[in-house]
Amino acid sequence: MIDLTGCVSIPYFKKTVFTGSDGKMRYLLGKAEENEETVLKAWYWEGPYASMYVPEEKKTAAVFPFSEEGISQAVAWLNEAAVNF
């Protein structure tokens, strides 16, 4: 189970991205711009490779509000996906 409590925050995402894994699933969370709005974007894909080595069509992505609540929503989404790995 993915639990990022205390590991990441909005100030963290203003500066960098967060990558991790859960079993065979790899994931990335980071700030993005969508329709001139700052959002939190999350991606996951099957490992073992890092994001830069996996084609975009093999990744699944979702967009969340750029807020603490958005972080919680993204983690919940990733945990739902992890069940299938």
MIKOLKOL-434778 format. One record per atom (N, C-alpha, C, O, CB): atom name; residue number from 1; x, y, z. Coordinates in steps of 0.1 Angstrom, whole numbers. Glycine has a CB too. Layout:
BEGIN
 atomo num     u     v     w
    CA NUM     X     Y     Z
...
***
This chain:
BEGIN
 atomo num     u     v     w
     N   1     8   -12     0
    CA   1     0     0     0
     C   1     9    12     0
     O   1    19    14     8
    CB   1   -10     0    12
     N   2     5    22    -8
    CA   2    13    34   -10
     C   2     8    44     1
     O   2    -4    46     2
    CB   2    11    40   -24
     N   3    17    49     9
    CA   3    13    59    19
     C   3    24    70    19
     O   3    36    68    23
    CB   3    13    53    34
     N   4    20    82    14
    CA   4    30    92    12
     C   4    29   103    23
     O   4    34   114    22
    CB   4    29    99    -1
     N   5    21   100    34
    CA   5    19   109    45
     C   5    33   113    50
     O   5    41   105    54
    CB   5    10   103    56
     N   6    35   126    51
    CA   6    47   132    56
     C   6    59   131    46
     O   6    70   137    49
    CB   6    51   124    68
     N   7    57   125    35
    CA   7    68   124    25
     C   7    67   135    14
     O   7    78   140    10
    CB   7    67   111    18
     N   8    55   139    11
    CA   8    54   149     0
     C   8    43   160     4
     O   8    35   157    13
    CB   8    49   143   -13
     N   9    44   171    -2
    CA   9    35   182     1
     C   9    34   191   -11
     O   9    42   189   -21
    CB   9    39   190    14
     N  10    26   201   -11
    CA  10    25   210   -23
     C  10    38   218   -24
     O  10    43   219   -36
    CB  10    13   221   -21
     N  11    45   223   -14
    CA  11    58   229   -16
     C  11    68   219   -22
     O  11    76   224   -30
    CB  11    63   234    -2
     N  12    67   207   -19
    CA  12    76   197   -25
     C  12    74   196   -40
     O  12    83   196   -47
    CB  12    74   183   -18
     N  13    61   195   -44
    CA  13    58   194   -58
     C  13    60   207   -66
     O  13    61   206   -78
    CB  13    44   190   -60
     N  14    62   218   -59
    CA  14    65   230   -66
     C  14    80   230   -71
     O  14    84   237   -80
    CB  14    63   242   -57
     N  15    88   221   -65
    CA  15   102   220   -68
     C  15   106   207   -76
     O  15   116   208   -84
    CB  15   110   221   -56
     N  16    99   196   -74
    CA  16   104   184   -80
     C  16    92   174   -81
     O  16    81   177   -78
    CB  16   115   177   -71
     N  17    95   162   -86
    CA  17    85   151   -87
     C  17    88   140   -77
     O  17    99   140   -71
    CB  17    85   145  -102
     N  18    79   131   -75
    CA  18    81   120   -66
     C  18    79   107   -74
     O  18    69   105   -81
    CB  18    71   120   -54
     N  19    88    98   -74
    CA  19    87    85   -80
     C  19    87    74   -70
     O  19    93    75   -59
    CB  19    98    83   -91
     N  20    81    63   -73
    CA  20    81    52   -64
     C  20    76    39   -70
     O  20    74    39   -82
    CB  20    72    55   -52
     N  21    75    29   -62
    CA  21    70    16   -67
     C  21    62     9   -57
     O  21    64    11   -45
    CB  21    82     7   -72
     N  22    54     0   -61
    CA  22    46    -9   -52
     C  22    45   -22   -59
     O  22    37   -24   -69
    CB  22    32    -3   -48
     N  23    53   -32   -56
    CA  23    53   -45   -63
     C  23    58   -42   -77
     O  23    69   -36   -79
    CB  23    39   -51   -63
     N  24    51   -47   -87
    CA  24    55   -45  -101
     C  24    51   -31  -107
     O  24    56   -27  -117
    CB  24    49   -56  -110
     N  25    43   -24   -99
    CA  25    38   -11  -104
     C  25    49     0  -101
     O  25    54     1   -89
    CB  25    25    -7   -98
     N  26    51     8  -110
    CA  26    60    20  -108
     C  26    51    32  -110
     O  26    41    32  -117
    CB  26    72    21  -119
     N  27    54    43  -103
    CA  27    45    55  -104
     C  27    53    68  -103
     O  27    65    68   -98
    CB  27    34    55   -94
     N  28    47    79  -108
    CA  28    53    92  -107
     C  28    42   102  -104
     O  28    32   101  -110
    CB  28    61    95  -120
     N  29    45   111   -96
    CA  29    36   123   -93
     C  29    43   136   -95
     O  29    55   137   -91
    CB  29    30   122   -78
     N  30    37   145  -101
    CA  30    44   158  -103
     C  30    34   169  -107
     O  30    23   167  -112
    CB  30    54   157  -113
     N  31    39   181  -106
    CA  31    31   193  -110
     C  31    31   194  -126
     O  31    41   190  -132
    CB  31    38   206  -105
     N  32    19   198  -131
    CA  32    18   199  -145
     C  32     9   211  -148
     O  32     2   215  -140
    CB  32    13   186  -152
     N  33     9   215  -161
    CA  33     0   226  -165
     C  33    -9   220  -175
     O  33    -5   214  -185
    CB  33     8   238  -172
     N  34   -22   221  -173
    CA  34   -33   216  -181
     C  34   -43   227  -183
     O  34   -49   232  -174
    CB  34   -40   203  -175
     N  35   -45   231  -196
    CA  35   -55   242  -199
     C  35   -52   255  -190
     O  35   -61   260  -184
    CB  35   -69   237  -196
     N  36   -39   259  -189
    CA  36   -35   270  -182
     C  36   -38   270  -167
     O  36   -39   280  -160
    CB  36   -41   283  -188
     N  37   -39   257  -162
    CA  37   -41   255  -148
     C  37   -31   246  -142
     O  37   -27   236  -149
    CB  37   -56   249  -145
     N  38   -26   249  -130
    CA  38   -16   240  -124
     C  38   -23   229  -117
     O  38   -33   231  -110
    CB  38    -8   248  -113
     N  39   -19   217  -120
    CA  39   -26   204  -115
     C  39   -15   195  -110
     O  39    -3   197  -113
    CB  39   -34   198  -126
     N  40   -19   185  -103
    CA  40   -11   174   -99
     C  40   -14   162  -109
     O  40   -25   158  -110
    CB  40   -13   170   -84
     N  41    -4   157  -115
    CA  41    -6   146  -125
     C  41     1   134  -119
     O  41    12   135  -114
    CB  41     0   150  -139
     N  42    -5   123  -121
    CA  42     0   110  -116
     C  42     0   100  -128
     O  42    -9   100  -136
    CB  42    -8   104  -104
     N  43    11    92  -129
    CA  43    12    82  -139
     C  43    16    69  -132
     O  43    22    69  -121
    CB  43    23    86  -149
     N  44    12    58  -138
    CA  44    17    45  -133
     C  44    19    36  -146
     O  44    13    38  -156
    CB  44     7    38  -123
     N  45    28    26  -144
    CA  45    31    17  -155
     C  45    37     4  -149
     O  45    40     4  -137
    CB  45    41    23  -165
     N  46    38    -6  -156
    CA  46    44   -19  -151
     C  46    59   -17  -152
     O  46    64   -13  -162
    CB  46    39   -31  -159
     N  47    65   -21  -141
    CA  47    80   -21  -141
     C  47    86   -32  -149
     O  47    79   -40  -155
    CB  47    85   -22  -126
     N  48    99   -33  -149
    CA  48   108   -27  -139
     C  48   115   -14  -143
     O  48   123    -9  -136
    CB  48   119   -37  -137
     N  49   111    -8  -154
    CA  49   118     3  -159
     C  49   113    17  -154
     O  49   102    18  -150
    CB  49   117     4  -174
     N  50   122    26  -153
    CA  50   119    40  -149
     C  50   111    47  -160
     O  50   111    43  -172
    CB  50   132    48  -146
     N  51   104    57  -156
    CA  51    95    64  -165
     C  51   101    68  -178
     O  51    95    67  -189
    CB  51    90    77  -158
     N  52   114    73  -178
    CA  52   120    78  -190
     C  52   122    67  -200
     O  52   125    70  -212
    CB  52   133    85  -186
     N  53   122    55  -196
    CA  53   124    43  -205
     C  53   111    36  -209
     O  53   112    26  -216
    CB  53   133    34  -199
     N  54   100    42  -205
    CA  54    87    35  -209
     C  54    79    45  -218
     O  54    78    56  -215
    CB  54    79    32  -196
     N  55    75    40  -230
    CA  55    67    48  -239
     C  55    54    53  -232
     O  55    48    46  -224
    CB  55    64    40  -252
     N  56    51    65  -236
    CA  56    39    72  -230
     C  56    26    63  -231
     O  56    18    63  -223
    CB  56    36    85  -236
     N  57    25    56  -243
    CA  57    13    48  -245
     C  57    12    36  -235
     O  57     2    29  -235
    CB  57    13    43  -259
     N  58    23    33  -228
    CA  58    23    22  -219
     C  58    20    27  -204
     O  58    20    19  -195
    CB  58    36    14  -219
     N  59    18    40  -203
    CA  59    16    46  -190
     C  59     1    49  -189
     O  59    -6    53  -199
    CB  59    25    58  -187
     N  60    -4    49  -177
    CA  60   -18    54  -174
     C  60   -16    66  -165
     O  60    -9    67  -156
    CB  60   -27    43  -167
     N  61   -24    77  -169
    CA  61   -23    89  -162
     C  61   -36    95  -157
     O  61   -47    91  -163
    CB  61   -16   100  -171
     N  62   -36   103  -147
    CA  62   -48   110  -142
     C  62   -44   123  -137
     O  62   -32   125  -133
    CB  62   -55   101  -131
     N  63   -53   133  -136
    CA  63   -51   146  -132
     C  63   -59   149  -119
     O  63   -70   145  -118
    CB  63   -54   157  -143
     N  64   -53   156  -110
    CA  64   -59   159   -97
     C  64   -57   174   -94
     O  64   -48   180   -99
    CB  64   -54   150   -86
     N  65   -64   179   -84
    CA  65   -62   193   -80
     C  65   -48   195   -74
     O  65   -43   185   -68
    CB  65   -73   198   -70
     N  66   -42   206   -76
    CA  66   -29   209   -71
     C  66   -31   214   -56
     O  66   -30   226   -54
    CB  66   -21   219   -79
     N  67   -34   204   -47
    CA  67   -37   207   -34
     C  67   -34   195   -25
     O  67   -31   184   -30
    CB  67   -52   212   -32
     N  68   -34   197   -12
    CA  68   -32   185    -3
     C  68   -43   175    -5
     O  68   -40   163    -5
    CB  68   -32   190    12
     N  69   -55   179    -8
    CA  69   -66   170   -11
     C  69   -63   162   -24
     O  69   -66   151   -25
    CB  69   -79   177   -12
     N  70   -57   169   -34
    CA  70   -54   163   -46
     C  70   -43   152   -44
     O  70   -43   142   -51
    CB  70   -49   174   -56
     N  71   -34   155   -35
    CA  71   -23   145   -32
     C  71   -30   132   -27
     O  71   -27   121   -31
    CB  71   -13   150   -22
     N  72   -40   134   -18
    CA  72   -47   123   -12
     C  72   -55   115   -22
     O  72   -55   103   -22
    CB  72   -56   128    -1
     N  73   -61   122   -32
    CA  73   -69   116   -42
     C  73   -59   108   -52
     O  73   -63    97   -56
    CB  73   -76   127   -51
     N  74   -48   114   -55
    CA  74   -38   107   -63
     C  74   -33    94   -57
     O  74   -32    84   -63
    CB  74   -26   116   -67
     N  75   -30    95   -44
    CA  75   -25    83   -37
     C  75   -36    72   -37
     O  75   -33    60   -39
    CB  75   -21    86   -22
     N  76   -49    76   -34
    CA  76   -60    66   -34
     C  76   -61    60   -48
     O  76   -64    48   -49
    CB  76   -73    73   -30
     N  77   -60    68   -59
    CA  77   -61    63   -73
     C  77   -49    53   -75
     O  77   -52    42   -81
    CB  77   -60    75   -83
     N  78   -37    56   -71
    CA  78   -26    47   -73
     C  78   -28    34   -65
     O  78   -25    23   -70
    CB  78   -13    54   -68
     N  79   -34    35   -53
    CA  79   -36    23   -45
     C  79   -47    14   -51
     O  79   -46     2   -51
    CB  79   -40    26   -31
     N  80   -57    20   -58
    CA  80   -67    12   -65
     C  80   -60     5   -77
     O  80   -63    -7   -79
    CB  80   -78    21   -70
     N  81   -51    12   -84
    CA  81   -44     6   -95
     C  81   -35    -5   -91
     O  81   -33   -15   -98
    CB  81   -37    16  -103
     N  82   -29    -4   -79
    CA  82   -19   -13   -74
     C  82   -25   -27   -72
     O  82   -18   -37   -72
    CB  82   -12    -8   -61
     N  83   -38   -28   -69
    CA  83   -45   -40   -67
     C  83   -43   -49   -79
     O  83   -43   -61   -78
    CB  83   -59   -38   -63
     N  84   -43   -43   -91
    CA  84   -43   -51  -103
     C  84   -29   -55  -107
     O  84   -27   -62  -118
    CB  84   -49   -43  -114
     N  85   -19   -52  -100
    CA  85    -5   -56  -103
     C  85    -1   -68   -96
     O  85    11   -73   -98
    CB  85     5   -45  -101
***
